[in-house]
Amino acid sequence: MRETGCCSSSTSGLTAAGGALRLSVEVADAHTEVLDAPARRLPS
């Protein structure tokens, strides 16, 4: 993904299955809170 150039502290992937898309993002432990904050606002 092109975001690697600006966000080298994370790893992301996009998977298509069953007619849906799934975005996965991984970060180092030191950055977990930064990623978790907006994720808590997403509907489950």
C-alpha positions as YAML, in Angstrom:
chain: A
units: angstrom
residues:
- id: 1
  name: MET
  ca: [0.00, 0.00, 0.00]
- id: 2
  name: ARG
  ca: [1.29, 3.48, -0.74]
- id: 3
  name: GLU
  ca: [0.86, 4.61, 2.88]
- id: 4
  name: THR
  ca: [4.13, 2.85, 3.69]
- id: 5
  name: GLY
  ca: [5.99, 5.97, 2.53]
- id: 6
  name: CYS
  ca: [4.44, 8.18, 5.20]
- id: 7
  name: CYS
  ca: [3.62, 5.61, 7.88]
- id: 8
  name: SER
  ca: [6.62, 3.34, 8.17]
- id: 9
  name: SER
  ca: [5.76, 2.65, 11.83]
- id: 10
  name: SER
  ca: [2.72, 0.62, 10.76]
- id: 11
  name: THR
  ca: [1.88, -2.36, 8.60]
- id: 12
  name: SER
  ca: [-1.44, -2.54, 6.81]
- id: 13
  name: GLY
  ca: [-3.29, -5.00, 4.64]
- id: 14
  name: LEU
  ca: [-6.52, -5.16, 2.69]
- id: 15
  name: THR
  ca: [-8.37, -8.45, 2.20]
- id: 16
  name: ALA
  ca: [-11.47, -9.17, 0.13]
- id: 17
  name: ALA
  ca: [-13.65, -12.11, 1.15]
- id: 18
  name: GLY
  ca: [-17.34, -12.90, 1.00]
- id: 19
  name: GLY
  ca: [-18.20, -9.62, -0.69]
- id: 20
  name: ALA
  ca: [-16.59, -7.53, 2.07]
- id: 21
  name: LEU
  ca: [-13.30, -5.72, 2.52]
- id: 22
  name: ARG
  ca: [-11.23, -5.99, 5.69]
- id: 23
  name: LEU
  ca: [-8.53, -3.47, 6.56]
- id: 24
  name: SER
  ca: [-5.93, -4.59, 9.06]
- id: 25
  name: VAL
  ca: [-3.39, -2.25, 10.62]
- id: 26
  name: GLU
  ca: [-0.57, -3.24, 12.97]
- id: 27
  name: VAL
  ca: [1.68, -0.92, 14.94]
- id: 28
  name: ALA
  ca: [4.46, -1.31, 17.47]
- id: 29
  name: ASP
  ca: [3.39, -1.41, 21.13]
- id: 30
  name: ALA
  ca: [4.57, 2.18, 21.61]
- id: 31
  name: HIS
  ca: [1.94, 3.37, 19.08]
- id: 32
  name: THR
  ca: [-0.99, 1.19, 20.13]
- id: 33
  name: GLU
  ca: [-2.87, 4.01, 21.91]
- id: 34
  name: VAL
  ca: [-2.65, 6.20, 18.80]
- id: 35
  name: LEU
  ca: [-4.27, 3.50, 16.68]
- id: 36
  name: ASP
  ca: [-6.79, 2.40, 19.32]
- id: 37
  name: ALA
  ca: [-8.23, 5.89, 19.92]
- id: 38
  name: PRO
  ca: [-10.03, 6.27, 16.55]
- id: 39
  name: ALA
  ca: [-10.77, 2.53, 16.39]
- id: 40
  name: ARG
  ca: [-12.90, 2.82, 19.55]
- id: 41
  name: ARG
  ca: [-15.20, 5.22, 17.66]
- id: 42
  name: LEU
  ca: [-15.96, 2.75, 14.87]
- id: 43
  name: PRO
  ca: [-19.20, 0.79, 14.99]
- id: 44
  name: SER
  ca: [-18.71, -2.85, 15.87]
...
